[in-house]
Amino acid sequence: MTRPQAIPARLVANATIAVLVFLSGFVLFEPAPSDLLLCLVVAIWAFVGLKLSRPMLPMIALMLAYMAGGLLSFTQLQAFQKPVVYMATTGFLIISSIFYAAVVQVDTERRLKVIERSYIAAAVICALIGILAYFGKMPYASLFTLYDRAKGTFKDPNVFGPFLVLPLVVLTRAVLTDRLSRSFWRMTGILVLLAGIFLSFSRAAWGLAIFALLLVTLLAFLTEPRQSHRLRMLAYILGGLLITALLLALLLSIPVVQDLFAQRFKLVQEYDGGRLGRFERHIIGFFMVQELPFGLGPFEFGKMMGEDEHNMWLKGFTAYGWLGGFSYIVLVIWTLVIATPLVFRNRPWTPFVQSVYAVYLGHLMIHNVIDNDHWRHVFLIYGLLWGLYALEWKTQRMARMRPAAPSPLIFGPVALPRAG
């Protein structure tokens, strides 16, 4: 009598997660549809079994402190309408991190697959929209481009491009570790995502993609125990580089693409290194916030300097004060500490964790040149890493209570049984 009731509930729960992740790829305005739906889902889920585990508490406490710092920064403001919407969006995203961390600890393998596939579907559709719009092959193409760059279903090309990187890394790792005959659709998705990232003309997205692909390839190679599969990976890497070079040559054969690429390929643009450019504003900003414990408040730095911070570390202090800025730094360090061991565990979801981890490290690098405190996929990544850490913590705790617990390392002779 109970089993028929449990199956629909699980299906509804997983379908809800799939819809939330999918909608995170459509952010033409804020609050986005996924933000509003998330509030409804969390409110209902809280009454039917959403549980917060003890290992999640550091993330929750630090994110709430980050939010509290943002609210305190309102004491520096005179106009509140736009900043209130901004800070409300931050609140939605913090709730999303907590939600994803909580839900992946139950039915873990299945829910991670749901999240992975929904994200990939959203990214491929978003990339296709951006590509078609860039070449003017769809109605209302101007809605999905900005400054002659593809932006898909996002407000900015610099968000559109990085959003596509995690699915690209997940698909690439899957191709590297599987038979080529089973990877046709994966390779098709990879080509679409590569084209979307390229046509965003986002230097941050280009650098993020290169870094994350190199790191996940290294992790996959190091954690693959079979020599024959390592040799196959090397062959795939060489083939992938050749195909990528051909795709790049094809895109660069289009004059308008070639001209914009030549302009964007410069490592330091005039608005980066010029007077009051991006880097000089960073220096001025960090000296400025030393005397402003409550920060400046949202949007105030841009009003003063003519441009936004374009630096996540600086944004933490200007928009969220000392409390928010230091809370975010501690969150980053703590996340690295708890997430790094996860990439070497022998779990069914280790390939996905390695991909998420590589993209997370890449985002920490581009924190230096862009402020991404409202990127939905970054908060999804935080939720996934902390949720899987919480699951691993509980698994290890149970293992310590058993005699002769097996080694959890991927290089060990025996792996722990599947958790979740």
C-alpha positions as CSV (number, residue, x, y, z in Angstrom):
1,M,0.0,0.0,0.0
2,T,2.9,2.4,0.7
3,R,5.0,1.6,-2.4
4,P,2.7,3.0,-5.0
5,Q,2.5,6.2,-3.1
6,A,6.3,6.6,-2.7
7,I,7.0,6.2,-6.5
8,P,4.9,9.2,-7.6
9,A,6.2,11.4,-4.8
10,R,9.8,10.7,-5.9
11,L,9.0,11.3,-9.5
12,V,7.3,14.6,-8.7
13,A,10.3,15.7,-6.5
14,N,12.8,14.9,-9.3
15,A,10.7,16.5,-11.9
16,T,10.5,19.7,-9.8
17,I,14.2,19.8,-9.4
18,A,14.6,19.3,-13.2
19,V,12.3,22.2,-13.9
20,L,14.1,24.5,-11.5
21,V,17.5,23.7,-12.9
22,F,16.2,24.0,-16.5
23,L,14.7,27.4,-15.8
24,S,18.0,28.7,-14.4
25,G,19.1,29.0,-18.0
26,F,16.5,31.7,-18.8
27,V,17.4,35.0,-17.0
28,L,16.4,37.9,-19.2
29,F,15.3,39.9,-16.2
30,E,15.4,39.7,-12.4
31,P,13.9,38.2,-10.4
32,A,13.9,35.3,-12.9
33,P,11.1,32.8,-13.2
34,S,13.2,30.2,-11.5
35,D,13.7,32.5,-8.5
36,L,9.9,32.9,-8.0
37,L,9.2,29.2,-8.6
38,L,12.0,28.3,-6.1
39,C,10.3,30.2,-3.3
40,L,7.1,28.3,-3.9
41,V,8.9,24.9,-4.1
42,V,10.9,25.5,-0.9
43,A,7.8,26.6,1.0
44,I,5.9,23.4,0.0
45,W,9.0,21.1,0.4
46,A,9.7,22.4,3.9
47,F,6.4,20.9,5.0
48,V,6.9,17.5,3.4
49,G,10.5,16.7,4.4
50,L,13.2,19.2,3.4
51,K,15.9,18.5,5.9
52,L,19.1,20.5,6.6
53,S,22.0,18.4,7.8
54,R,24.7,19.4,10.3
55,P,27.6,19.5,7.7
56,M,25.7,22.1,5.7
57,L,25.7,24.6,8.6
58,P,29.0,26.4,7.7
59,M,27.7,27.1,4.2
60,I,24.3,28.3,5.6
61,A,25.9,30.5,8.3
62,L,28.4,32.1,5.9
63,M,25.8,32.8,3.2
64,L,23.4,34.3,5.7
65,A,26.3,36.5,7.1
66,Y,27.0,37.5,3.5
67,M,23.3,38.5,3.1
68,A,23.3,40.3,6.4
69,G,26.3,42.3,5.3
70,G,24.3,43.3,2.2
71,L,21.4,44.4,4.2
72,L,23.6,46.5,6.5
73,S,25.0,48.2,3.4
74,F,21.6,49.8,3.0
75,T,22.5,52.1,5.8
76,Q,24.7,53.9,3.3
77,L,21.9,54.4,0.7
78,Q,19.3,57.1,0.1
79,A,17.3,55.4,-2.7
80,F,16.2,51.9,-1.9
81,Q,14.0,50.6,-4.8
82,K,16.6,49.0,-7.1
83,P,18.9,47.8,-4.3
84,V,16.0,46.1,-2.6
85,V,15.4,44.0,-5.8
86,Y,19.1,43.3,-6.1
87,M,19.4,42.1,-2.5
88,A,16.2,40.0,-2.8
89,T,17.8,38.2,-5.8
90,T,20.8,37.5,-3.6
91,G,18.4,36.0,-1.1
92,F,16.7,33.8,-3.7
93,L,20.1,32.5,-4.8
94,I,21.2,31.7,-1.3
95,I,18.0,29.8,-0.8
96,S,18.7,27.9,-4.0
97,S,22.2,26.8,-2.7
98,I,20.6,25.6,0.6
99,F,17.8,23.8,-1.3
100,Y,20.1,21.9,-3.7
101,A,22.5,21.0,-0.9
102,A,19.6,19.5,1.0
103,V,17.9,17.6,-1.8
104,V,21.0,15.9,-3.3
105,Q,21.5,14.0,-0.1
106,V,18.4,11.9,-0.7
107,D,18.2,9.6,-3.8
108,T,21.6,11.1,-4.6
109,E,22.6,9.3,-7.8
110,R,19.2,9.7,-9.5
111,R,18.9,13.4,-8.5
112,L,22.4,14.2,-9.7
113,K,21.5,12.7,-13.0
114,V,18.4,14.8,-13.1
115,I,20.3,18.0,-12.4
116,E,23.0,17.1,-14.9
117,R,20.6,16.3,-17.7
118,S,18.4,19.3,-17.1
119,Y,21.4,21.6,-17.0
120,I,22.7,20.2,-20.3
121,A,19.3,20.5,-21.9
122,A,19.0,24.1,-20.8
123,A,22.5,25.0,-21.9
124,V,22.2,23.4,-25.4
125,I,18.8,25.2,-26.0
126,C,20.3,28.4,-24.8
127,A,23.4,28.0,-26.9
128,L,21.3,27.2,-30.0
129,I,19.2,30.3,-29.4
130,G,22.3,32.4,-29.1
131,I,23.9,31.0,-32.2
132,L,20.8,31.4,-34.4
133,A,20.3,34.9,-33.1
134,Y,23.9,35.9,-33.7
135,F,23.5,35.0,-37.4
136,G,20.0,36.5,-37.6
137,K,18.3,33.2,-38.3
138,M,15.4,33.5,-35.9
139,P,12.6,36.0,-35.1
140,Y,13.4,38.8,-32.7
141,A,17.1,37.9,-32.9
142,S,18.1,41.3,-31.3
143,L,16.6,40.1,-28.0
144,F,19.3,37.4,-27.7
145,T,22.3,39.4,-28.8
146,L,24.1,42.4,-27.2
147,Y,27.0,44.5,-28.6
148,D,27.2,42.1,-31.7
149,R,27.7,39.2,-29.3
150,A,25.5,36.2,-28.5
151,K,23.8,36.3,-25.1
152,G,21.2,33.7,-25.6
153,T,18.5,33.8,-22.9
154,F,20.6,35.9,-20.5
155,K,21.0,39.6,-19.9
156,D,24.7,39.6,-20.7
157,P,27.1,37.6,-22.9
158,N,29.5,37.4,-20.0
159,V,26.9,35.4,-18.1
160,F,25.7,33.4,-21.1
161,G,29.2,32.1,-22.0
162,P,30.2,30.8,-18.5
163,F,26.8,29.2,-18.0
164,L,27.6,26.9,-20.9
165,V,30.9,25.7,-19.5
166,L,29.8,23.1,-16.9
167,P,27.7,21.1,-19.4
168,L,30.6,21.3,-21.9
169,V,33.0,19.9,-19.2
170,V,30.5,17.2,-18.2
171,L,30.0,16.0,-21.8
172,T,33.7,16.2,-22.6
173,R,34.6,14.1,-19.6
174,A,31.9,11.5,-20.5
175,V,33.3,11.3,-24.1
176,L,36.9,10.8,-22.7
177,T,35.9,7.9,-20.5
178,D,33.4,6.0,-22.8
179,R,33.4,4.3,-26.2
180,L,33.3,6.7,-29.1
181,S,30.4,4.8,-30.7
182,R,28.2,5.8,-27.7
183,S,29.1,9.5,-27.8
184,F,27.5,10.8,-31.0
185,W,24.9,13.0,-29.2
186,R,27.5,14.1,-26.6
187,M,29.9,15.3,-29.3
188,T,27.0,17.1,-31.0
189,G,26.2,18.9,-27.8
190,I,29.9,19.7,-27.3
191,L,30.1,21.4,-30.7
192,V,27.0,23.4,-30.0
193,L,28.3,24.5,-26.6
194,L,31.7,25.4,-28.0
195,A,30.1,27.5,-30.7
196,G,27.9,29.3,-28.1
197,I,30.9,30.0,-25.8
198,F,32.9,31.3,-28.7
199,L,30.2,33.6,-30.1
200,S,29.6,35.1,-26.6
201,F,33.0,36.7,-27.2
202,S,33.5,36.6,-23.4
203,R,37.1,36.3,-22.5
204,A,36.1,35.1,-19.1
205,A,34.1,32.3,-20.6
206,W,37.0,31.4,-23.0
207,G,39.5,31.2,-20.1
208,L,37.0,29.4,-17.9
209,A,36.4,26.7,-20.6
210,I,40.0,26.1,-21.3
211,F,41.0,25.9,-17.6
212,A,38.1,23.6,-16.6
213,L,38.6,21.3,-19.6
214,L,42.3,20.9,-18.8
215,L,41.7,20.3,-15.1
216,V,38.9,17.8,-15.6
217,T,41.0,15.9,-18.2
218,L,43.8,15.7,-15.7
219,L,41.5,14.5,-12.9
220,A,39.9,11.9,-15.2
221,F,43.4,10.7,-16.3
222,L,44.7,10.5,-12.7
223,T,41.7,8.6,-11.4
224,E,41.5,6.1,-14.3
225,P,43.2,2.9,-13.0
226,R,43.3,1.1,-16.4
227,Q,46.2,1.9,-18.6
228,S,44.4,1.0,-21.9
229,H,41.7,3.6,-21.0
230,R,44.3,6.2,-20.4
231,L,45.8,5.6,-23.8
232,R,42.3,5.9,-25.3
233,M,41.9,9.2,-23.5
234,L,45.1,10.5,-25.1
235,A,43.8,9.6,-28.6
236,Y,40.5,11.3,-27.9
237,I,42.2,14.4,-26.7
238,L,44.2,14.7,-29.9
239,G,41.1,14.1,-32.0
240,G,39.1,16.7,-29.9
241,L,41.8,19.3,-30.4
242,L,41.7,18.7,-34.1
243,I,37.9,19.0,-34.3
244,T,38.0,22.2,-32.1
245,A,40.6,23.7,-34.4
246,L,38.4,23.0,-37.5
247,L,35.3,24.5,-35.8
248,L,37.3,27.6,-34.9
249,A,38.7,27.9,-38.4
250,L,35.1,27.6,-39.8
251,L,33.8,30.3,-37.5
252,L,36.7,32.6,-38.2
253,S,36.2,32.2,-42.0
254,I,33.1,34.5,-41.4
255,P,34.4,38.1,-41.7
256,V,32.2,39.6,-39.0
257,V,33.2,36.9,-36.6
258,Q,36.9,37.3,-37.5
259,D,36.8,41.1,-36.9
260,L,35.2,40.8,-33.5
261,F,37.5,37.9,-32.5
262,A,40.5,40.0,-33.3
263,Q,39.2,42.8,-31.1
264,R,38.2,40.6,-28.2
265,F,41.2,38.3,-28.3
266,K,43.5,41.0,-26.7
267,L,44.3,40.0,-23.2
268,V,44.1,43.6,-21.9
269,Q,41.6,45.9,-23.5
270,E,41.8,49.7,-23.4
271,Y,39.0,49.7,-20.8
272,D,41.0,47.3,-18.7
273,G,44.4,49.0,-18.5
274,G,43.5,52.6,-19.3
275,R,43.1,55.5,-16.9
276,L,40.2,54.6,-14.5
277,G,40.0,51.3,-16.3
278,R,39.0,48.0,-14.7
279,F,42.3,47.3,-13.0
280,E,42.8,50.9,-11.7
281,R,39.2,50.8,-10.3
282,H,40.1,47.6,-8.5
283,I,43.0,49.3,-6.7
284,I,41.0,52.4,-5.9
285,G,38.1,50.3,-4.7
286,F,40.2,48.1,-2.3
287,F,41.7,51.2,-0.7
288,M,38.2,52.8,-0.5
289,V,36.5,49.9,1.3
290,Q,39.2,49.9,4.0
291,E,37.4,52.9,5.5
292,L,33.8,51.7,4.8
293,P,32.9,48.8,7.1
294,F,29.3,48.8,5.9
295,G,30.4,49.1,2.2
296,L,28.8,51.4,-0.3
297,G,25.6,49.5,-1.1
298,P,24.5,47.9,-4.4
299,F,25.3,49.9,-7.6
300,E,27.0,52.8,-5.7
301,F,30.5,51.9,-6.8
302,G,29.4,52.0,-10.5
303,K,27.8,55.4,-9.9
304,M,31.0,56.8,-8.4
305,M,33.5,55.2,-10.8
306,G,31.5,55.0,-14.0
307,E,31.6,51.2,-14.2
308,D,30.8,48.3,-11.9
309,E,33.4,46.6,-9.8
310,H,34.1,43.7,-12.3
311,N,35.8,41.9,-9.4
312,M,33.9,39.5,-7.2
313,W,36.2,40.0,-4.2
314,L,35.8,43.8,-4.4
315,K,32.1,43.4,-4.9
316,G,31.8,41.4,-1.7
317,F,33.1,44.5,0.2
318,T,31.4,47.3,-1.7
319,A,27.9,45.8,-1.9
320,Y,28.0,43.6,1.2
321,G,30.4,45.4,3.6
322,W,33.2,43.9,5.6
323,L,30.8,41.3,7.0
324,G,29.8,40.1,3.6
325,G,33.3,40.4,2.0
326,F,35.1,38.4,4.7
327,S,32.2,35.9,4.9
328,Y,32.5,35.1,1.2
329,I,36.3,34.7,1.4
330,V,35.9,32.2,4.3
331,L,33.1,30.4,2.3
332,V,35.5,30.0,-0.6
333,I,38.3,28.6,1.5
334,W,36.0,26.3,3.4
335,T,34.4,25.0,0.2
336,L,37.9,24.2,-1.3
337,V,38.8,22.3,1.9
338,I,35.6,20.2,1.9
339,A,35.3,19.7,-1.9
340,T,38.9,18.8,-2.9
341,P,38.8,15.3,-1.3
342,L,35.5,14.5,-3.1
343,V,37.1,14.4,-6.5
344,F,39.2,11.3,-5.4
345,R,36.3,9.3,-3.9
346,N,35.1,6.2,-5.7
347,R,31.4,7.1,-6.0
348,P,28.9,6.7,-8.9
349,W,28.8,10.5,-9.1
350,T,32.6,11.1,-9.1
351,P,32.7,12.1,-12.8
352,F,30.1,14.8,-12.2
353,V,31.8,16.0,-9.0
354,Q,35.1,16.3,-10.8
355,S,33.4,18.4,-13.5
356,V,31.7,20.7,-11.0
357,Y,34.9,21.1,-9.0
358,A,37.0,22.0,-12.1
359,V,34.4,24.7,-13.1
360,Y,34.2,26.0,-9.5
361,L,38.0,26.5,-9.5
362,G,37.7,28.3,-12.8
363,H,35.1,30.6,-11.4
364,L,37.4,31.5,-8.5
365,M,39.9,32.6,-11.1
366,I,37.5,34.8,-13.1
367,H,36.3,36.3,-9.8
368,N,39.3,38.6,-10.4
369,V,37.9,40.2,-13.6
370,I,34.1,39.9,-13.2
371,D,31.5,40.2,-10.4
372,N,29.3,37.1,-10.6
373,D,27.4,37.3,-7.3
374,H,24.1,36.8,-9.2
375,W,25.0,33.9,-11.5
376,R,22.5,31.1,-10.8
377,H,24.9,28.3,-11.8
378,V,27.5,29.4,-9.3
379,F,25.0,29.0,-6.4
380,L,24.0,25.7,-7.9
381,I,27.6,24.6,-7.7
382,Y,27.9,25.7,-4.1
383,G,24.8,23.7,-3.3
384,L,26.1,20.6,-5.1
385,L,29.5,20.6,-3.5
386,W,28.2,21.1,0.1
387,G,25.4,18.6,-0.4
388,L,27.8,15.9,-1.5
389,Y,30.2,16.8,1.3
390,A,27.4,16.4,3.8
391,L,26.5,13.0,2.3
392,E,30.2,11.9,2.4
393,W,30.4,13.1,6.0
394,K,27.5,11.0,7.0
395,T,28.8,8.0,5.0
396,Q,32.2,8.2,6.7
397,R,30.6,8.6,10.1
398,M,28.6,5.4,9.5
399,A,31.7,3.7,8.2
400,R,33.6,4.5,11.4
401,M,30.9,2.9,13.4
402,R,31.4,-0.4,11.5
403,P,34.4,-2.7,12.2
404,A,37.0,-3.0,9.4
405,A,35.6,-0.2,7.2
406,P,36.9,-0.3,3.6
407,S,39.1,2.5,2.2
408,P,37.2,5.3,0.6
409,L,40.0,6.4,-1.7
410,I,39.6,5.8,-5.4
411,F,43.1,4.3,-5.5
412,G,42.3,1.9,-2.7
413,P,41.5,-1.8,-3.3
414,V,37.8,-1.6,-2.2
415,A,35.4,1.4,-2.3
416,L,32.7,2.2,0.1
417,P,29.2,1.1,-0.8
418,R,27.0,3.6,-2.6
419,A,25.4,6.2,-0.4
420,G,22.1,8.0,-0.7
